[in-house]
Amino acid sequence: MRKLLLALAISTSIVTPAFAEFKLDQRYQDADGDMIADIPTDAEQQIDPSTLIFAYTPVEDPAVYAEVWAGFLDHMKAVTGKDVQFFPVQSNAAQIEAMRAGRLHVAGFNTGGNPLAVACAGFRPFAMMAANEGDAYGYEMEIITWPGSGIEKVEDIKGKKLAFTSETSNSGFKAPSAILESEFSMKANVDFEPVFSGKHDNSILGVANKDYAAASIANSVLNRMLARDVVKKEQLVSIYTSQTFPTTGYGVVYNLKPELQEKIKEAFFTFDWTGSKLLEEFQSSEPPQEKFIPISFKEHWSVIRAIDEATGVSYDCQ
Protein backbone atom coordinates (compact mmCIF):
# COMPACT_ATOMS: atom_id res chain seq x y z
CA MET A 1 0.00 0.00 0.00
CA ARG A 2 2.84 2.42 0.81
CA LYS A 3 4.32 1.86 -2.65
CA LEU A 4 0.92 2.26 -4.31
CA LEU A 5 0.34 5.55 -2.49
CA LEU A 6 3.75 6.78 -3.47
CA ALA A 7 3.33 5.74 -7.09
CA LEU A 8 0.11 7.75 -7.22
CA ALA A 9 1.69 10.66 -5.40
CA ILE A 10 4.67 11.00 -7.72
CA SER A 11 2.85 10.40 -10.98
CA THR A 12 -0.19 12.69 -10.79
CA SER A 13 -0.93 16.26 -9.83
CA ILE A 14 -4.18 15.40 -8.02
CA VAL A 15 -4.59 12.37 -5.75
CA THR A 16 -7.86 11.16 -4.24
CA PRO A 17 -7.90 12.87 -0.83
CA ALA A 18 -9.11 9.68 0.87
CA PHE A 19 -5.58 8.27 0.56
CA ALA A 20 -4.17 10.83 2.99
CA GLU A 21 -5.02 10.31 6.65
CA PHE A 22 -5.28 14.00 7.44
CA LYS A 23 -7.03 15.53 10.42
CA LEU A 24 -7.10 18.88 12.17
CA ASP A 25 -6.07 19.34 15.77
CA GLN A 26 -8.99 19.09 18.20
CA ARG A 27 -8.95 22.84 18.83
CA TYR A 28 -10.21 23.44 15.25
CA GLN A 29 -13.51 22.65 13.49
CA ASP A 30 -14.15 21.79 9.83
CA ALA A 31 -17.92 21.77 9.41
CA ASP A 32 -17.82 22.48 5.66
CA GLY A 33 -15.36 19.67 4.82
CA ASP A 34 -12.78 21.84 3.04
CA MET A 35 -9.98 20.37 5.21
CA ILE A 36 -9.03 23.71 6.80
CA ALA A 37 -10.09 25.23 10.13
CA ASP A 38 -13.39 27.10 10.13
CA ILE A 39 -13.51 30.72 11.24
CA PRO A 40 -15.03 30.75 14.77
CA THR A 41 -18.73 31.62 14.66
CA ASP A 42 -18.49 33.27 18.08
CA ALA A 43 -17.30 36.86 17.51
CA GLU A 44 -15.58 36.83 20.90
CA GLN A 45 -13.23 34.12 19.62
CA GLN A 46 -12.25 36.20 16.59
CA ILE A 47 -9.23 38.53 16.71
CA ASP A 48 -8.62 41.94 15.13
CA PRO A 49 -4.96 42.86 15.79
CA SER A 50 -3.79 46.42 15.23
CA THR A 51 -0.55 45.09 13.66
CA LEU A 52 -0.50 42.14 11.27
CA ILE A 53 2.59 39.93 11.53
CA PHE A 54 3.75 38.35 8.25
CA ALA A 55 6.36 35.60 7.80
CA TYR A 56 7.78 34.06 4.64
CA THR A 57 8.87 30.43 4.68
CA PRO A 58 12.45 30.22 6.05
CA VAL A 59 14.08 28.61 3.02
CA GLU A 60 16.70 31.32 2.58
CA ASP A 61 18.26 34.33 4.35
CA PRO A 62 15.41 36.18 6.13
CA ALA A 63 17.27 39.50 5.79
CA VAL A 64 17.11 39.24 2.00
CA TYR A 65 13.38 38.61 2.02
CA ALA A 66 12.46 41.44 4.40
CA GLU A 67 13.41 43.82 1.59
CA VAL A 68 11.84 41.66 -1.13
CA TRP A 69 8.46 41.67 0.62
CA ALA A 70 8.53 45.32 1.78
CA GLY A 71 6.52 46.72 -1.15
CA PHE A 72 3.88 44.02 -0.88
CA LEU A 73 3.51 44.59 2.85
CA ASP A 74 3.06 48.31 2.22
CA HIS A 75 0.23 47.36 -0.17
CA MET A 76 -1.33 45.10 2.48
CA LYS A 77 -1.14 47.97 4.95
CA ALA A 78 -2.99 50.25 2.54
CA VAL A 79 -5.71 47.69 1.78
CA THR A 80 -6.32 46.50 5.35
CA GLY A 81 -5.70 49.75 7.22
CA LYS A 82 -3.41 47.82 9.58
CA ASP A 83 0.26 48.16 10.36
CA VAL A 84 2.11 45.17 8.87
CA GLN A 85 5.39 43.80 10.19
CA PHE A 86 7.78 41.29 8.61
CA PHE A 87 8.72 38.53 11.05
CA PRO A 88 11.97 36.67 10.15
CA VAL A 89 11.70 33.02 11.18
CA GLN A 90 14.62 30.61 11.29
CA SER A 91 12.85 27.27 10.90
CA ASN A 92 9.58 25.70 9.75
CA ALA A 93 8.88 24.53 13.28
CA ALA A 94 9.31 28.06 14.68
CA GLN A 95 6.96 29.45 12.02
CA ILE A 96 4.24 26.90 12.81
CA GLU A 97 4.62 27.43 16.55
CA ALA A 98 4.37 31.22 16.12
CA MET A 99 1.02 30.90 14.33
CA ARG A 100 -0.28 28.27 16.76
CA ALA A 101 0.61 30.57 19.67
CA GLY A 102 -1.14 33.59 18.10
CA ARG A 103 2.03 35.54 17.24
CA LEU A 104 1.72 35.17 13.45
CA HIS A 105 -1.28 36.24 11.38
CA VAL A 106 -0.33 36.02 7.67
CA ALA A 107 2.25 33.66 6.23
CA GLY A 108 3.71 31.74 3.36
CA PHE A 109 4.36 28.14 4.45
CA ASN A 110 6.55 25.90 2.33
CA THR A 111 5.10 22.99 0.39
CA GLY A 112 5.86 20.26 2.91
CA GLY A 113 5.05 22.38 5.96
CA ASN A 114 1.61 23.44 4.68
CA PRO A 115 -0.32 20.36 5.90
CA LEU A 116 1.22 20.56 9.37
CA ALA A 117 0.47 24.29 9.57
CA VAL A 118 -3.14 23.62 8.52
CA ALA A 119 -3.55 20.77 11.01
CA CYS A 120 -1.73 22.24 13.99
CA ALA A 121 -1.77 26.03 13.62
CA GLY A 122 -5.16 26.78 12.07
CA PHE A 123 -3.55 27.98 8.84
CA ARG A 124 -6.01 28.82 6.03
CA PRO A 125 -4.05 28.90 2.72
CA PHE A 126 -5.71 30.64 -0.21
CA ALA A 127 -3.01 31.78 -2.65
CA MET A 128 0.09 30.63 -4.51
CA MET A 129 2.49 32.32 -6.92
CA ALA A 130 2.12 31.51 -10.61
CA ALA A 131 3.19 32.64 -14.07
CA ASN A 132 1.14 35.15 -16.04
CA GLU A 133 0.97 32.72 -18.96
CA GLY A 134 -1.41 29.84 -18.28
CA ASP A 135 -1.28 30.23 -14.48
CA ALA A 136 1.65 27.79 -14.50
CA TYR A 137 3.07 27.12 -11.04
CA GLY A 138 5.24 24.77 -9.06
CA TYR A 139 8.78 23.49 -8.71
CA GLU A 140 10.65 20.21 -8.83
CA MET A 141 12.77 18.38 -6.30
CA GLU A 142 16.27 17.82 -7.63
CA ILE A 143 19.11 15.77 -6.27
CA ILE A 144 22.34 17.62 -6.96
CA THR A 145 26.04 16.93 -6.61
CA TRP A 146 29.24 18.63 -7.74
CA PRO A 147 31.36 17.85 -10.83
CA GLY A 148 33.94 15.20 -10.08
CA SER A 149 32.19 13.99 -6.91
CA GLY A 150 32.09 10.43 -8.25
CA ILE A 151 28.28 10.54 -8.25
CA GLU A 152 26.85 10.27 -11.76
CA LYS A 153 23.50 8.66 -10.93
CA VAL A 154 21.28 8.29 -7.87
CA GLU A 155 22.58 4.80 -7.06
CA ASP A 156 26.09 6.24 -6.64
CA ILE A 157 24.95 7.95 -3.42
CA LYS A 158 25.09 4.56 -1.68
CA GLY A 159 27.61 4.65 1.13
CA LYS A 160 27.83 8.46 1.09
CA LYS A 161 26.19 11.39 2.89
CA LEU A 162 23.02 12.92 1.43
CA ALA A 163 22.00 16.35 2.70
CA PHE A 164 18.34 17.02 3.49
CA THR A 165 16.97 20.35 4.76
CA SER A 166 14.42 19.59 7.51
CA GLU A 167 11.94 16.82 8.19
CA THR A 168 8.95 19.07 7.43
CA SER A 169 10.22 19.96 3.94
CA ASN A 170 8.67 18.24 0.93
CA SER A 171 11.54 18.54 -1.55
CA GLY A 172 14.13 18.75 1.20
CA PHE A 173 13.17 15.47 2.88
CA LYS A 174 9.76 13.81 2.44
CA ALA A 175 9.58 13.47 -1.35
CA PRO A 176 13.20 12.37 -1.83
CA SER A 177 12.93 9.87 1.03
CA ALA A 178 9.86 8.32 -0.57
CA ILE A 179 11.32 8.37 -4.08
CA LEU A 180 14.66 6.89 -3.02
CA GLU A 181 12.88 4.01 -1.30
CA SER A 182 10.26 3.32 -3.97
CA GLU A 183 12.30 3.90 -7.16
CA PHE A 184 15.80 2.95 -6.06
CA SER A 185 15.27 0.69 -2.99
CA MET A 186 17.54 2.98 -0.97
CA LYS A 187 16.89 3.67 2.72
CA ALA A 188 18.43 6.26 5.01
CA ASN A 189 20.96 4.93 7.53
CA VAL A 190 21.12 1.69 5.53
CA ASP A 191 22.22 2.70 2.04
CA PHE A 192 23.31 6.29 2.73
CA GLU A 193 23.88 8.61 5.69
CA PRO A 194 21.33 11.44 6.00
CA VAL A 195 22.49 14.84 7.29
CA PHE A 196 20.35 17.96 7.79
CA SER A 197 21.42 21.43 6.67
CA GLY A 198 18.34 23.33 7.92
CA LYS A 199 17.60 25.24 4.70
CA HIS A 200 17.70 24.76 0.93
CA ASP A 201 20.33 27.46 0.43
CA ASN A 202 22.55 25.76 3.03
CA SER A 203 22.27 22.48 1.12
CA ILE A 204 22.98 24.14 -2.23
CA LEU A 205 25.98 26.06 -0.91
CA GLY A 206 27.17 22.93 0.87
CA VAL A 207 27.24 20.99 -2.39
CA ALA A 208 28.76 23.90 -4.34
CA ASN A 209 31.53 24.14 -1.72
CA LYS A 210 31.94 20.32 -1.70
CA ASP A 211 30.90 20.01 1.95
CA TYR A 212 28.13 17.58 0.94
CA ALA A 213 28.49 14.86 -1.68
CA ALA A 214 24.83 15.35 -2.70
CA ALA A 215 21.66 17.09 -1.58
CA SER A 216 17.94 17.09 -2.31
CA ILE A 217 16.65 20.61 -2.95
CA ALA A 218 13.82 22.67 -4.44
CA ASN A 219 14.95 23.91 -7.83
CA SER A 220 12.93 27.11 -7.38
CA VAL A 221 15.39 28.08 -4.63
CA LEU A 222 18.34 27.01 -6.78
CA ASN A 223 17.13 29.11 -9.73
CA ARG A 224 16.85 32.21 -7.56
CA MET A 225 20.33 31.66 -6.12
CA LEU A 226 21.72 31.26 -9.64
CA ALA A 227 19.96 34.46 -10.74
CA ARG A 228 21.53 36.35 -7.79
CA ASP A 229 24.94 34.80 -8.62
CA VAL A 230 25.16 33.26 -5.14
CA VAL A 231 26.27 30.02 -6.82
CA LYS A 232 27.32 29.29 -10.40
CA LYS A 233 25.79 26.68 -12.68
CA GLU A 234 29.16 25.01 -13.31
CA GLN A 235 29.51 24.24 -9.59
CA LEU A 236 26.55 21.85 -9.61
CA VAL A 237 25.25 18.78 -11.42
CA SER A 238 21.65 17.53 -11.25
CA ILE A 239 21.19 13.75 -11.24
CA TYR A 240 17.44 13.53 -10.58
CA THR A 241 14.37 15.72 -11.20
CA SER A 242 10.94 14.91 -9.79
CA GLN A 243 7.43 15.72 -10.96
CA THR A 244 6.13 19.25 -10.35
CA PHE A 245 4.88 20.09 -6.85
CA PRO A 246 2.87 23.10 -5.62
CA THR A 247 5.02 25.89 -4.28
CA THR A 248 4.69 28.03 -1.11
CA GLY A 249 1.07 28.49 -0.01
CA TYR A 250 -0.02 31.86 1.41
CA GLY A 251 -2.83 32.39 3.88
CA VAL A 252 -4.02 33.54 7.29
CA VAL A 253 -4.59 32.20 10.76
CA TYR A 254 -8.13 30.89 11.18
CA ASN A 255 -9.41 33.22 13.91
CA LEU A 256 -8.87 36.61 12.28
CA LYS A 257 -12.17 38.46 11.84
CA PRO A 258 -13.84 37.36 8.56
CA GLU A 259 -13.83 40.87 7.10
CA LEU A 260 -10.10 41.20 7.85
CA GLN A 261 -9.40 37.84 6.19
CA GLU A 262 -11.21 39.10 3.08
CA LYS A 263 -9.16 42.32 3.08
CA ILE A 264 -5.94 40.31 3.30
CA LYS A 265 -7.07 38.19 0.35
CA GLU A 266 -7.84 41.39 -1.53
CA ALA A 267 -4.29 42.60 -0.85
CA PHE A 268 -2.81 39.45 -2.40
CA PHE A 269 -4.98 39.47 -5.48
CA THR A 270 -4.78 43.23 -6.20
CA PHE A 271 -1.02 43.63 -5.77
CA ASP A 272 0.65 45.16 -8.84
CA TRP A 273 3.80 43.14 -9.50
CA THR A 274 5.07 45.53 -12.18
CA GLY A 275 8.56 46.77 -11.25
CA SER A 276 8.31 45.27 -7.77
CA LYS A 277 11.04 43.62 -5.72
CA LEU A 278 8.77 40.58 -5.57
CA LEU A 279 8.81 40.25 -9.37
CA GLU A 280 12.55 40.87 -9.51
CA GLU A 281 13.16 38.02 -7.06
CA PHE A 282 10.63 35.42 -8.15
CA GLN A 283 10.50 35.76 -11.94
CA SER A 284 13.77 33.81 -12.13
CA SER A 285 11.84 30.68 -11.10
CA GLU A 286 10.77 28.20 -13.74
CA PRO A 287 7.95 28.75 -14.49
CA PRO A 288 8.31 32.44 -13.53
CA GLN A 289 6.27 33.56 -10.54
CA GLU A 290 4.58 36.80 -11.52
CA LYS A 291 1.23 36.95 -9.71
CA PHE A 292 -0.90 35.33 -7.00
CA ILE A 293 -3.61 32.84 -7.95
CA PRO A 294 -6.37 31.33 -5.75
CA ILE A 295 -5.74 27.78 -4.52
CA SER A 296 -7.52 25.10 -2.53
CA PHE A 297 -5.63 23.15 0.13
CA LYS A 298 -7.96 20.19 -0.41
CA GLU A 299 -7.13 20.00 -4.12
CA HIS A 300 -3.68 21.47 -4.68
CA TRP A 301 -2.03 19.77 -1.68
CA SER A 302 -3.54 16.31 -2.23
CA VAL A 303 -0.29 15.02 -3.75
CA ILE A 304 1.66 16.27 -0.73
CA ARG A 305 -0.74 14.63 1.72
CA ALA A 306 -0.35 11.38 -0.23
CA ILE A 307 3.45 11.61 0.06
CA ASP A 308 3.01 12.26 3.79
CA GLU A 309 0.83 9.15 4.04
CA ALA A 310 3.32 7.06 2.08
CA THR A 311 6.21 8.17 4.29
CA GLY A 312 4.35 7.77 7.61
CA VAL A 313 4.09 11.46 8.51
CA SER A 314 2.01 12.14 11.62
CA TYR A 315 -0.17 15.23 12.06
CA ASP A 316 -0.39 14.81 15.84
CA CYS A 317 0.25 18.26 17.33
CA GLN A 318 2.49 18.65 20.35
Secondary structure as a PSIPRED ss2 file (coil, helix, strand):
# PSIPRED VFORMAT (PSIPRED V4.0)

   1 M C   1.000  0.000  0.000
   2 R H   0.000  1.000  0.000
   3 K H   0.000  1.000  0.000
   4 L H   0.000  1.000  0.000
   5 L H   0.000  1.000  0.000
   6 L H   0.000  1.000  0.000
   7 A H   0.000  1.000  0.000
   8 L H   0.000  1.000  0.000
   9 A H   0.000  1.000  0.000
  10 I C   1.000  0.000  0.000
  11 S C   1.000  0.000  0.000
  12 T C   1.000  0.000  0.000
  13 S C   1.000  0.000  0.000
  14 I C   1.000  0.000  0.000
  15 V C   1.000  0.000  0.000
  16 T C   1.000  0.000  0.000
  17 P H   0.000  1.000  0.000
  18 A H   0.000  1.000  0.000
  19 F H   0.000  1.000  0.000
  20 A C   1.000  0.000  0.000
  21 E C   1.000  0.000  0.000
  22 F C   1.000  0.000  0.000
  23 K C   1.000  0.000  0.000
  24 L C   1.000  0.000  0.000
  25 D C   1.000  0.000  0.000
  26 Q C   1.000  0.000  0.000
  27 R C   1.000  0.000  0.000
  28 Y C   1.000  0.000  0.000
  29 Q C   1.000  0.000  0.000
  30 D C   1.000  0.000  0.000
  31 A C   1.000  0.000  0.000
  32 D C   1.000  0.000  0.000
  33 G C   1.000  0.000  0.000
  34 D C   1.000  0.000  0.000
  35 M C   1.000  0.000  0.000
  36 I C   1.000  0.000  0.000
  37 A C   1.000  0.000  0.000
  38 D C   1.000  0.000  0.000
  39 I C   1.000  0.000  0.000
  40 P C   1.000  0.000  0.000
  41 T C   1.000  0.000  0.000
  42 D C   1.000  0.000  0.000
  43 A H   0.000  1.000  0.000
  44 E H   0.000  1.000  0.000
  45 Q H   0.000  1.000  0.000
  46 Q C   1.000  0.000  0.000
  47 I E   0.000  0.000  1.000
  48 D C   1.000  0.000  0.000
  49 P C   1.000  0.000  0.000
  50 S C   1.000  0.000  0.000
  51 T E   0.000  0.000  1.000
  52 L E   0.000  0.000  1.000
  53 I E   0.000  0.000  1.000
  54 F E   0.000  0.000  1.000
  55 A E   0.000  0.000  1.000
  56 Y E   0.000  0.000  1.000
  57 T C   1.000  0.000  0.000
  58 P C   1.000  0.000  0.000
  59 V C   1.000  0.000  0.000
  60 E C   1.000  0.000  0.000
  61 D C   1.000  0.000  0.000
  62 P H   0.000  1.000  0.000
  63 A H   0.000  1.000  0.000
  64 V H   0.000  1.000  0.000
  65 Y H   0.000  1.000  0.000
  66 A H   0.000  1.000  0.000
  67 E H   0.000  1.000  0.000
  68 V H   0.000  1.000  0.000
  69 W H   0.000  1.000  0.000
  70 A H   0.000  1.000  0.000
  71 G H   0.000  1.000  0.000
  72 F H   0.000  1.000  0.000
  73 L H   0.000  1.000  0.000
  74 D H   0.000  1.000  0.000
  75 H H   0.000  1.000  0.000
  76 M H   0.000  1.000  0.000
  77 K H   0.000  1.000  0.000
  78 A H   0.000  1.000  0.000
  79 V H   0.000  1.000  0.000
  80 T H   0.000  1.000  0.000
  81 G C   1.000  0.000  0.000
  82 K C   1.000  0.000  0.000
  83 D E   0.000  0.000  1.000
  84 V E   0.000  0.000  1.000
  85 Q E   0.000  0.000  1.000
  86 F E   0.000  0.000  1.000
  87 F C   1.000  0.000  0.000
  88 P C   1.000  0.000  0.000
  89 V C   1.000  0.000  0.000
  90 Q C   1.000  0.000  0.000
  91 S C   1.000  0.000  0.000
  92 N H   0.000  1.000  0.000
  93 A H   0.000  1.000  0.000
  94 A H   0.000  1.000  0.000
  95 Q H   0.000  1.000  0.000
  96 I H   0.000  1.000  0.000
  97 E H   0.000  1.000  0.000
  98 A H   0.000  1.000  0.000
  99 M H   0.000  1.000  0.000
 100 R H   0.000  1.000  0.000
 101 A C   1.000  0.000  0.000
 102 G C   1.000  0.000  0.000
 103 R C   1.000  0.000  0.000
 104 L C   1.000  0.000  0.000
 105 H C   1.000  0.000  0.000
 106 V E   0.000  0.000  1.000
 107 A E   0.000  0.000  1.000
 108 G E   0.000  0.000  1.000
 109 F E   0.000  0.000  1.000
 110 N C   1.000  0.000  0.000
 111 T C   1.000  0.000  0.000
 112 G C   1.000  0.000  0.000
 113 G C   1.000  0.000  0.000
 114 N H   0.000  1.000  0.000
 115 P H   0.000  1.000  0.000
 116 L H   0.000  1.000  0.000
 117 A H   0.000  1.000  0.000
 118 V H   0.000  1.000  0.000
 119 A H   0.000  1.000  0.000
 120 C H   0.000  1.000  0.000
 121 A H   0.000  1.000  0.000
 122 G C   1.000  0.000  0.000
 123 F E   0.000  0.000  1.000
 124 R E   0.000  0.000  1.000
 125 P E   0.000  0.000  1.000
 126 F E   0.000  0.000  1.000
 127 A E   0.000  0.000  1.000
 128 M E   0.000  0.000  1.000
 129 M E   0.000  0.000  1.000
 130 A E   0.000  0.000  1.000
 131 A C   1.000  0.000  0.000
 132 N C   1.000  0.000  0.000
 133 E C   1.000  0.000  0.000
 134 G C   1.000  0.000  0.000
 135 D C   1.000  0.000  0.000
 136 A C   1.000  0.000  0.000
 137 Y C   1.000  0.000  0.000
 138 G C   1.000  0.000  0.000
 139 Y E   0.000  0.000  1.000
 140 E E   0.000  0.000  1.000
 141 M E   0.000  0.000  1.000
 142 E E   0.000  0.000  1.000
 143 I E   0.000  0.000  1.000
 144 I E   0.000  0.000  1.000
 145 T E   0.000  0.000  1.000
 146 W C   1.000  0.000  0.000
 147 P C   1.000  0.000  0.000
 148 G C   1.000  0.000  0.000
 149 S C   1.000  0.000  0.000
 150 G C   1.000  0.000  0.000
 151 I C   1.000  0.000  0.000
 152 E C   1.000  0.000  0.000
 153 K C   1.000  0.000  0.000
 154 V H   0.000  1.000  0.000
 155 E H   0.000  1.000  0.000
 156 D H   0.000  1.000  0.000
 157 I H   0.000  1.000  0.000
 158 K C   1.000  0.000  0.000
 159 G C   1.000  0.000  0.000
 160 K C   1.000  0.000  0.000
 161 K E   0.000  0.000  1.000
 162 L E   0.000  0.000  1.000
 163 A E   0.000  0.000  1.000
 164 F E   0.000  0.000  1.000
 165 T C   1.000  0.000  0.000
 166 S C   1.000  0.000  0.000
 167 E C   1.000  0.000  0.000
 168 T C   1.000  0.000  0.000
 169 S C   1.000  0.000  0.000
 170 N H   0.000  1.000  0.000
 171 S H   0.000  1.000  0.000
 172 G H   0.000  1.000  0.000
 173 F H   0.000  1.000  0.000
 174 K H   0.000  1.000  0.000
 175 A H   0.000  1.000  0.000
 176 P H   0.000  1.000  0.000
 177 S H   0.000  1.000  0.000
 178 A H   0.000  1.000  0.000
 179 I H   0.000  1.000  0.000
 180 L H   0.000  1.000  0.000
 181 E H   0.000  1.000  0.000
 182 S H   0.000  1.000  0.000
 183 E H   0.000  1.000  0.000
 184 F H   0.000  1.000  0.000
 185 S C   1.000  0.000  0.000
 186 M C   1.000  0.000  0.000
 187 K C   1.000  0.000  0.000
 188 A E   0.000  0.000  1.000
 189 N C   1.000  0.000  0.000
 190 V C   1.000  0.000  0.000
 191 D C   1.000  0.000  0.000
 192 F E   0.000  0.000  1.000
 193 E E   0.000  0.000  1.000
 194 P E   0.000  0.000  1.000
 195 V E   0.000  0.000  1.000
 196 F E   0.000  0.000  1.000
 197 S C   1.000  0.000  0.000
 198 G C   1.000  0.000  0.000
 199 K C   1.000  0.000  0.000
 200 H H   0.000  1.000  0.000
 201 D H   0.000  1.000  0.000
 202 N H   0.000  1.000  0.000
 203 S H   0.000  1.000  0.000
 204 I H   0.000  1.000  0.000
 205 L H   0.000  1.000  0.000
 206 G H   0.000  1.000  0.000
 207 V H   0.000  1.000  0.000
 208 A H   0.000  1.000  0.000
 209 N C   1.000  0.000  0.000
 210 K C   1.000  0.000  0.000
 211 D C   1.000  0.000  0.000
 212 Y C   1.000  0.000  0.000
 213 A C   1.000  0.000  0.000
 214 A E   0.000  0.000  1.000
 215 A E   0.000  0.000  1.000
 216 S E   0.000  0.000  1.000
 217 I E   0.000  0.000  1.000
 218 A E   0.000  0.000  1.000
 219 N H   0.000  1.000  0.000
 220 S H   0.000  1.000  0.000
 221 V H   0.000  1.000  0.000
 222 L H   0.000  1.000  0.000
 223 N H   0.000  1.000  0.000
 224 R H   0.000  1.000  0.000
 225 M H   0.000  1.000  0.000
 226 L H   0.000  1.000  0.000
 227 A H   0.000  1.000  0.000
 228 R C   1.000  0.000  0.000
 229 D C   1.000  0.000  0.000
 230 V C   1.000  0.000  0.000
 231 V C   1.000  0.000  0.000
 232 K C   1.000  0.000  0.000
 233 K H   0.000  1.000  0.000
 234 E H   0.000  1.000  0.000
 235 Q H   0.000  1.000  0.000
 236 L C   1.000  0.000  0.000
 237 V E   0.000  0.000  1.000
 238 S E   0.000  0.000  1.000
 239 I E   0.000  0.000  1.000
 240 Y E   0.000  0.000  1.000
 241 T E   0.000  0.000  1.000
 242 S E   0.000  0.000  1.000
 243 Q E   0.000  0.000  1.000
 244 T E   0.000  0.000  1.000
 245 F E   0.000  0.000  1.000
 246 P C   1.000  0.000  0.000
 247 T C   1.000  0.000  0.000
 248 T C   1.000  0.000  0.000
 249 G E   0.000  0.000  1.000
 250 Y E   0.000  0.000  1.000
 251 G E   0.000  0.000  1.000
 252 V E   0.000  0.000  1.000
 253 V E   0.000  0.000  1.000
 254 Y C   1.000  0.000  0.000
 255 N C   1.000  0.000  0.000
 256 L E   0.000  0.000  1.000
 257 K C   1.000  0.000  0.000
 258 P H   0.000  1.000  0.000
 259 E H   0.000  1.000  0.000
 260 L H   0.000  1.000  0.000
 261 Q H   0.000  1.000  0.000
 262 E H   0.000  1.000  0.000
 263 K H   0.000  1.000  0.000
 264 I H   0.000  1.000  0.000
 265 K H   0.000  1.000  0.000
 266 E H   0.000  1.000  0.000
 267 A H   0.000  1.000  0.000
 268 F H   0.000  1.000  0.000
 269 F H   0.000  1.000  0.000
 270 T H   0.000  1.000  0.000
 271 F C   1.000  0.000  0.000
 272 D C   1.000  0.000  0.000
 273 W C   1.000  0.000  0.000
 274 T C   1.000  0.000  0.000
 275 G C   1.000  0.000  0.000
 276 S C   1.000  0.000  0.000
 277 K H   0.000  1.000  0.000
 278 L H   0.000  1.000  0.000
 279 L H   0.000  1.000  0.000
 280 E H   0.000  1.000  0.000
 281 E H   0.000  1.000  0.000
 282 F H   0.000  1.000  0.000
 283 Q C   1.000  0.000  0.000
 284 S C   1.000  0.000  0.000
 285 S C   1.000  0.000  0.000
 286 E C   1.000  0.000  0.000
 287 P C   1.000  0.000  0.000
 288 P C   1.000  0.000  0.000
 289 Q C   1.000  0.000  0.000
 290 E C   1.000  0.000  0.000
 291 K E   0.000  0.000  1.000
 292 F E   0.000  0.000  1.000
 293 I E   0.000  0.000  1.000
 294 P E   0.000  0.000  1.000
 295 I C   1.000  0.000  0.000
 296 S C   1.000  0.000  0.000
 297 F H   0.000  1.000  0.000
 298 K H   0.000  1.000  0.000
 299 E H   0.000  1.000  0.000
 300 H H   0.000  1.000  0.000
 301 W C   1.000  0.000  0.000
 302 S H   0.000  1.000  0.000
 303 V H   0.000  1.000  0.000
 304 I H   0.000  1.000  0.000
 305 R H   0.000  1.000  0.000
 306 A H   0.000  1.000  0.000
 307 I H   0.000  1.000  0.000
 308 D H   0.000  1.000  0.000
 309 E H   0.000  1.000  0.000
 310 A H   0.000  1.000  0.000
 311 T C   1.000  0.000  0.000
 312 G C   1.000  0.000  0.000
 313 V C   1.000  0.000  0.000
 314 S C   1.000  0.000  0.000
 315 Y C   1.000  0.000  0.000
 316 D C   1.000  0.000  0.000
 317 C C   1.000  0.000  0.000
 318 Q C   1.000  0.000  0.000
